[in-house]
Amino acid sequence: MSSTSKVPTPSQATSATRDVPGWLIALLAVACGMTVANLYYAQPLLSSLGDVFGVGAATAGALITLTQVGYVIGMLFLVPLGDRLEKRQLVTVLLTITAVALVVAGLAPTFPVLLAASLISGATSVVAQILVPFAANLAPDHARGRVVGRVMSGLLTGILLSRTLSSLVSEIASWRVVFLGSAVLMAVLAVSLRVALPQHAPTTSFPYHHVLRSTFQLLRAHPILRRRGLYQAAMFAVFSAFWTTVSYVLTGPRFHYSAVGVGVFALVGAAGAAVAPLAGRWADRGLARPATGIALVVAALAFALAGFGGHSIALLALAAILVDVAVQTTLILGQHTVYALDPGARSRLNSVFIAMFFTGGAIGSQLGTVVYDAVGWSGLTVLGAALPLIALAYWAFERGPRQDAAG
């Protein structure tokens, strides 16, 4: 569709996209996975990056934290533009900036330069969170959970496989090639999405500052948005704490894994991505609340297993799978619930939800490295089990949707 063609109204668009093409869902899933992977390429490389730049474990861990902080900034200040601007143009601009930032990261002469470039690439990698509401808008109501689940499975697979890819590439070439290679992928993706995506009209004509203000007003107006955001913040905190610190366990004296070994281990977590379409179906069937409670319990049990798995790679791998399954389940259920609150404000709702989600992740990454540095793996697993249990206690007092909507 040309940039000058008439854009259908939301009702017309819904009718015209009753059957979302499978190839478009696949492209959106791949795009989400490729962009969000930028946040995690450095995770298995922290030990080697610390050696290259002469910084300690806690300082190296700040690289992951700052990248996620950038993502939160992008969620709050860039994603709401998905309701204000034409989405295809917005996606192209953001991916171009991401590619440039990744080139700077790949050529970084000092650790502060790497931090700054990662902050920028993290902020603009929120393209994934513009594409997920885009997919939700394309899908008919009865299949929205399944479509979002399929797209999110690509995003979650990108998170998990990014560690394996970066480990292998850094071992074969160098850590710089990881970032430079991703810059090339972002440039290719910008062109592909520009050509393939249908034009999508803005859903609001308010000025930018009004859009930002309305974004924060949504947080006050919808108690279930706050609740779902807090559930996911707790879950992503433990997810980030686990994957940020497990590389130190695997490369340490217990297992003596190389960077490639850490990357291969990360593959076990990819098995958890299979739950995303299932979670979408559970959401479509109205099972979001019970499935959320079960996922919180599974996350706590996973860290109990991880505590015993300090000397057993099998238990550690099982814990990794369960953590990923639990986090992905609550994410899909949360997004399905949040998108139903206001179809005309899905980008803004998503920005608040994911900003809370990644704030938890940033806190978990930094707190996890500090706890691991201070008291070791056993302390980290206690932290990991405690946060889902706190969220479970909060979940126990969740009210029905009508009561919640009324505040």
C-alpha positions in Angstrom: 0.0 0.0 0.0 1.4 3.4 -0.9 2.0 6.0 1.7 -0.6 8.2 0.1 -3.4 5.7 -0.1 -6.4 6.1 2.0 -6.2 4.3 5.4 -9.2 2.2 6.4 -11.1 3.1 9.6 -10.5 0.7 12.6 -13.8 -1.1 11.9 -13.0 -1.5 8.2 -9.5 -2.7 9.1 -10.9 -5.3 11.5 -13.3 -6.6 8.8 -10.5 -6.6 6.2 -8.1 -8.5 8.4 -10.5 -11.1 9.7 -8.0 -13.7 8.5 -4.4 -12.5 9.3 -2.0 -13.9 6.7 0.3 -16.5 8.2 3.3 -15.0 6.6 2.6 -11.7 8.2 2.3 -13.2 11.6 5.6 -15.0 11.0 7.3 -11.8 9.9 6.1 -9.9 13.0 7.2 -12.8 15.2 10.7 -12.8 13.6 10.9 -9.0 13.8 10.0 -9.0 17.5 12.6 -11.7 18.3 15.4 -10.0 16.3 14.8 -6.6 18.0 14.4 -7.7 21.6 17.5 -9.9 21.2 19.5 -6.7 21.3 18.8 -6.4 25.0 20.4 -9.8 25.8 23.4 -10.3 23.5 25.7 -9.1 26.2 24.3 -11.4 29.0 26.5 -14.5 28.4 29.5 -12.2 27.6 29.7 -10.3 30.9 32.7 -12.3 32.2 34.7 -11.7 29.0 33.6 -8.1 28.7 34.7 -7.5 32.3 38.2 -8.9 31.4 38.4 -6.8 28.2 37.5 -3.5 29.8 38.9 -4.3 33.3 35.7 -4.0 35.3 34.2 -6.2 38.0 31.2 -8.4 37.9 28.8 -5.9 39.4 30.0 -3.2 37.0 29.7 -5.5 34.0 26.2 -6.4 35.1 25.3 -2.7 34.8 25.5 -3.2 31.0 22.4 -5.4 31.1 20.7 -3.1 33.7 21.3 0.1 31.6 20.1 -1.6 28.4 16.9 -2.5 30.2 16.6 1.0 31.6 16.8 2.3 28.0 14.0 -0.1 27.1 11.8 1.3 29.9 12.6 4.9 28.7 11.6 3.8 25.1 8.4 2.2 26.4 7.3 5.3 28.2 8.3 7.9 25.6 8.5 6.2 22.2 5.9 3.4 22.2 2.9 5.8 23.0 3.8 7.3 19.6 2.4 4.1 18.1 -1.1 5.5 18.8 -0.1 9.0 17.6 1.9 8.3 14.4 1.7 6.0 11.4 3.3 2.8 12.7 5.2 1.7 9.6 7.1 5.0 9.5 7.8 5.0 13.2 9.1 1.4 13.0 11.5 2.4 10.2 12.9 5.4 12.0 13.5 3.5 15.3 15.2 0.5 13.6 17.5 2.9 11.7 18.6 4.5 15.0 19.0 1.0 16.6 21.3 0.0 13.7 23.5 3.1 14.2 23.7 2.6 18.0 24.7 -1.1 17.5 27.5 0.0 15.2 28.8 2.3 17.9 28.6 -0.5 20.5 30.5 -2.8 18.2 33.3 -0.3 17.8 33.3 1.0 21.4 36.8 1.8 22.6 35.8 2.1 26.3 33.2 0.6 28.6 31.3 3.9 29.1 30.9 4.2 25.3 29.5 0.7 25.3 27.1 1.6 28.1 25.9 4.7 26.2 25.4 2.9 23.0 23.5 0.1 24.8 21.2 2.6 26.5 20.3 4.0 23.1 19.9 0.7 21.3 17.8 -0.5 24.3 15.5 2.5 24.0 14.9 2.1 20.3 14.5 -1.7 20.4 11.0 -1.1 21.7 10.0 -1.7 18.0 8.9 -5.1 19.3 6.3 -3.5 21.6 4.9 -1.5 18.7 4.5 -4.6 16.5 2.7 -6.7 19.2 -0.2 -4.2 19.5 -0.1 -3.9 15.7 -0.7 -7.7 15.6 -3.5 -7.4 18.2 -5.2 -4.7 16.1 -5.1 -6.9 13.0 -6.6 -10.0 14.7 -10.3 -10.6 15.2 -11.5 -10.5 18.8 -12.0 -14.3 19.1 -8.5 -15.1 17.9 -6.5 -12.2 19.4 -5.0 -14.3 22.2 -3.7 -16.9 19.7 -2.3 -14.3 17.3 -0.6 -12.3 20.0 0.7 -15.6 21.5 2.3 -16.6 18.1 4.0 -13.2 17.7 5.1 -13.2 21.3 6.6 -16.7 20.9 8.9 -15.1 18.4 9.8 -12.3 20.8 10.4 -14.8 23.7 12.4 -17.1 21.4 14.6 -14.1 20.5 15.3 -13.4 24.1 16.3 -17.0 24.7 18.3 -17.7 21.5 20.1 -14.3 21.7 22.4 -15.7 24.4 23.3 -18.8 22.3 23.9 -16.8 19.2 26.1 -14.2 20.9 28.1 -16.9 22.7 28.8 -18.8 19.4 29.6 -15.6 17.4 31.9 -14.2 20.1 33.7 -17.6 20.3 34.2 -17.8 16.5 34.9 -14.2 15.9 34.7 -11.6 18.7 32.1 -9.9 20.9 32.3 -6.9 18.6 30.9 -8.9 15.7 27.9 -9.7 17.8 26.9 -6.0 17.9 28.0 -5.2 14.3 26.1 -8.3 13.0 22.9 -7.2 14.8 23.3 -3.7 13.2 23.2 -5.3 9.8 20.1 -7.3 10.8 18.3 -4.2 12.0 19.0 -2.5 8.7 17.6 -5.4 6.7 14.6 -5.6 9.0 13.9 -1.9 8.6 13.6 -2.4 4.8 11.6 -5.6 5.1 9.0 -4.2 7.4 8.8 -1.0 5.4 7.8 -3.0 2.4 5.6 -5.7 4.0 3.6 -3.9 6.7 0.2 -2.4 5.8 -0.2 1.3 6.6 -2.0 1.8 9.9 -3.7 5.0 10.8 -3.0 6.7 14.2 -5.8 6.1 16.7 -5.5 9.6 18.3 -4.7 13.1 17.0 -3.8 14.5 20.4 -0.4 16.4 20.6 2.5 14.3 21.9 2.5 15.8 25.4 -1.2 15.0 25.7 -0.5 11.4 24.5 2.2 11.1 27.2 -0.2 12.5 29.9 -3.0 10.1 28.8 -0.5 7.2 29.0 0.0 7.8 32.7 -3.7 8.5 33.2 -4.4 5.0 31.9 -2.3 3.7 34.8 -4.5 5.5 37.3 -7.7 4.6 35.4 -7.2 0.8 35.2 -6.4 -1.0 38.4 -6.0 -4.3 36.5 -3.2 -2.6 34.4 -1.3 -1.8 37.6 -1.9 -5.3 39.0 -0.8 -7.1 35.8 2.3 -4.9 35.6 3.3 -5.7 39.1 2.9 -9.4 38.5 5.1 -9.2 35.5 7.7 -7.0 37.1 8.2 -9.6 39.8 8.4 -12.4 37.3 10.8 -10.6 34.9 13.0 -9.6 37.9 13.6 -13.2 38.7 14.0 -14.1 35.0 16.7 -11.5 34.6 18.4 -12.3 37.9 18.6 -16.0 36.9 20.0 -15.5 33.4 22.3 -12.7 34.3 24.0 -14.7 37.1 23.8 -18.3 35.8 26.7 -17.6 33.4 29.0 -17.0 36.3 27.9 -20.4 37.8 28.4 -22.2 34.5 31.9 -20.7 33.9 32.9 -21.1 37.5 34.8 -23.9 39.3 31.6 -26.1 39.5 31.1 -26.6 35.7 34.0 -24.9 33.9 31.8 -24.1 30.9 33.2 -22.0 28.0 31.2 -19.1 26.4 29.9 -21.6 23.8 28.9 -24.0 26.7 26.9 -21.1 28.3 25.2 -20.5 24.9 24.3 -24.2 24.5 22.9 -24.2 28.0 20.7 -21.2 27.1 19.1 -23.3 24.4 17.2 -25.3 27.1 15.3 -22.2 28.0 14.0 -21.9 24.4 11.8 -24.9 25.1 9.7 -22.6 27.3 8.7 -20.5 24.2 6.4 -23.3 23.2 4.0 -22.3 26.0 3.3 -18.9 24.4 0.6 -20.1 21.9 -1.0 -22.2 24.7 -1.1 -19.3 27.0 -2.9 -17.3 24.3 -5.5 -20.0 24.0 -6.0 -20.1 27.8 -6.5 -16.4 27.8 -9.1 -16.6 25.0 -10.9 -19.2 27.1 -11.1 -16.9 30.1 -8.5 -18.8 32.2 -6.1 -15.9 32.8 -6.6 -15.8 36.6 -6.1 -19.5 37.5 -3.2 -19.8 35.0 -1.5 -16.8 36.5 -1.6 -18.3 40.0 -0.2 -21.6 38.7 2.6 -19.8 36.8 3.6 -17.9 40.0 3.9 -21.2 41.9 5.9 -22.8 39.1 8.4 -19.9 39.2 8.9 -20.3 42.9 9.4 -24.1 42.6 11.9 -23.5 39.7 14.2 -21.5 42.0 13.9 -24.2 44.7 15.2 -26.6 42.1 17.9 -24.2 41.0 19.1 -24.0 44.6 19.6 -27.8 44.6 21.0 -27.6 41.1 24.2 -25.7 42.1 26.1 -29.0 41.5 23.7 -30.6 39.0 23.4 -29.4 35.5 20.2 -31.4 34.9 18.4 -29.7 37.8 19.8 -26.3 36.7 18.5 -26.9 33.1 15.0 -28.0 34.4 14.9 -24.9 36.6 15.7 -22.7 33.5 12.9 -24.3 31.5 10.4 -23.8 34.3 11.4 -20.2 34.9 11.0 -19.4 31.2 7.6 -21.2 31.0 6.3 -19.3 34.0 7.4 -15.9 32.8 6.1 -16.4 29.3 2.8 -17.6 30.5 2.1 -14.6 32.8 3.3 -12.2 30.0 0.9 -13.5 27.4 -2.0 -13.6 29.9 -1.2 -10.1 31.1 -1.0 -8.7 27.6 -4.3 -10.3 26.6 -6.0 -8.8 29.7 -4.4 -5.3 29.2 -5.3 -5.1 25.5 -9.0 -5.7 26.2 -9.1 -2.6 28.5 -9.2 0.0 25.6 -8.8 -1.0 22.0 -8.1 2.6 20.9 -5.1 2.9 23.3 -3.3 -0.4 22.9 0.1 1.1 22.2 -0.2 3.3 25.3 -1.5 0.4 27.5 1.3 -1.8 26.2 3.9 0.9 27.0 2.9 1.1 30.6 2.6 -2.6 31.0 6.0 -3.4 29.4 7.7 -0.4 31.2 6.7 -1.9 34.5 7.8 -5.3 33.3 11.2 -4.2 32.2 11.7 -2.0 35.3 11.4 -5.2 37.3 13.9 -6.8 34.9 16.4 -4.0 35.3 16.1 -4.2 39.1 16.4 -8.0 38.9 19.5 -7.9 36.8 21.4 -5.5 39.1 20.0 -6.9 42.4 20.8 -10.4 41.1 24.5 -9.6 40.4 24.8 -7.8 43.8 23.3 -10.7 45.7 25.3 -13.3 43.8 28.5 -11.3 44.4 27.7 -11.0 48.1 26.3 -14.4 49.1 26.6 -16.7 46.0 24.1 -18.8 44.1 22.2 -20.0 47.2 21.3 -16.4 48.0 20.2 -15.7 44.5 17.8 -18.7 44.5 16.2 -17.5 47.7 15.7 -14.1 46.1 14.3 -15.8 43.0 11.8 -17.9 45.0 10.7 -15.0 47.2 9.5 -12.6 44.5 7.0 -14.9 42.8 5.6 -15.9 46.3 5.1 -12.2 47.1 3.3 -11.8 43.8 1.2 -14.9 44.6 0.1 -13.3 47.8 -1.0 -10.2 45.9 -2.7 -12.4 43.3 -4.7 -14.1 46.1 -6.5 -10.8 46.7 -7.3 -10.1 43.0 -10.9 -9.2 42.5 -13.2 -10.0 39.5 -12.9 -7.9 36.4 -16.0 -5.7 37.0 -14.9 -4.8 40.5 -11.4 -4.2 39.3 -12.5 -2.0 36.5 -14.5 0.0 39.0 -11.4 0.4 41.1 
